[in-house]
């Protein structure tokens, strides 16, 4: 709040300085050095308030994905990976954020653990166990839609401690090009590593909050409907997991609202939409071929 007031004051001062005549009254026009200082002050306040940019989010997401890949190996199955990307890209195109700075990328982690992770910026990692747990393409699309929704809402970068971002902006300053001292470079590296750790802990250890999960479910169901999938497939898959009593150490199932609560919430927020029978049969055949069922 203090920053916002400061910004308004700076803008008002600039307006007064730049006006040479208003209602018959003359105002002194400041010298260029004074104007430069006022402009720089406004930029500093404005920059201190700005959110993480799409480009910054992309590079944080890449680092988070690399950290996850240090624990889980990638599945070397080009056909299955291509199939997952086909579904994922279809969902992404029909989502509320069809494009990101670096684009959407989908990869499979070679583990039986039932999990999926949405790294900031558009990288989505789904486990072999999660794919095997789905019964059809509709449910697989629902899982991917849920992760795409987290990227749309920027839930990953939201987990970065605000103090880290404030510190980073303070170090970076307002100049487009500037040189940093070794100490400042070290400080920025530490901030970046801490930011990556914040997101990693949320994705893998702690999970998202209740409101974030409900919001992601609702957004996912809308994307499913627009893409021609049955939005009820998300609820159907949650019912399967609930029946199995499935738990994970993090990711899509490590959430504050329980699976039963998410099922109930989805019933109240589900949009209309259902895939036609011929399309469903074609998708079923494609799913069985990809998974060799």
C-alpha positions, 0 to 999 in steps of 0.5 A, a space after each residue: 500500500 505504501 508503494 502504491 501511494 508513493 507511485 501516485 505521489 511521483 506521478 502527481 509531481 511529474 504532472 505538476 513539473 511538466 505542466 507549464 501553464 494551467 488556468 492562467 498560472 505558470 509553473 516552472 519547468 524543471 531542469 532535465 536532471 531533476 526530471 530524470 531523477 523523478 522519472 527514475 524514482 517512478 520506475 523504481 517504484 513501478 518495478 518493485 511492484 511488477 509481477 514475475 514476467 513470462 520469460 522469468 517464469 519460463 526459466 524458473 520452470 525449466 530449473 524446477 523441471 530439471 530438479 524433478 528430473 534429478 529424482 525421476 528418470 524420463 521414460 524413453 518411449 517416443 510413441 507414448 510421449 508423442 501421444 501424451 503431447 498430442 492430447 496435452 497440446 490439444 487441451 492447451 490450445 483450448 485452455 484459457 492460456 493457449 500459449 506461454 513464453 516457451 510453449 507447452 512441453 509434456 514428458 513422462 517420468 519413468 516411475 510407478 508413482 501416481 503423480 503429475 507436476 506442472 512446472 511454471 511456464 508450460 512444462 508438464 511432467 506426468 508419471 508412467 504410473 499416473 498414465 497407467 491409472 487412467 482407464 481411457 483417453 478422457 481421464 488422461 486428458 482430464 489429468 493433463 487439463 488439471 496441470 495446464 490449469 495450474 500453469 494458467 493460474 500461475 500457481 507455481 510461481 505464486 509459491 515463491 516467497 514475496 521477500 525473495 522477489 522483492 530482494 531480486 528487484 532491489 538488486 536488479 534496479 531499473 536500468 535495462 543494461 547494467 553491470 553487477 558486482 560479484 556479490 550481486 551476482 552471487 545474491 541473484 543466484 541465491 535468490 533464483 535457487 531459493 525460488 526454484 526450491 520454493 516451487 519444488 517444495 510446493 509441487 513435490 512435497 506440500 501440494 497446493 491449497 484448497 482454493 487453488 485445487 478447486 480453481 484448477 479443477 473448474 478451469 480444467 473442466 472448461 478446457 475439456 468441454 471446449 476440446 470436445 472431451 467429457 468434463 465429467 472425466 475429471 470427476 470419474 478419475 478422482 472417483 477411481 483414485 478414491 476407490 483405490 485409496 491412492 496416495 502420493 508424496 506430492 503432485 496432483 493428489 497431495 492437496 489440502 482438499 481431500 479427493 472426496 471434497 474435490 469430487 463434490 466440488 466438481 459436481 457443482 461446477 461442472 460445465 455441460 459437454 460430452 464427447 459423441 459416441 464415435 469420437 469416444 470409440 476412436 479415442 478409446 482405440 487410440 488410447 489402447 494402442 498407445 498403452 498397448 492394452 
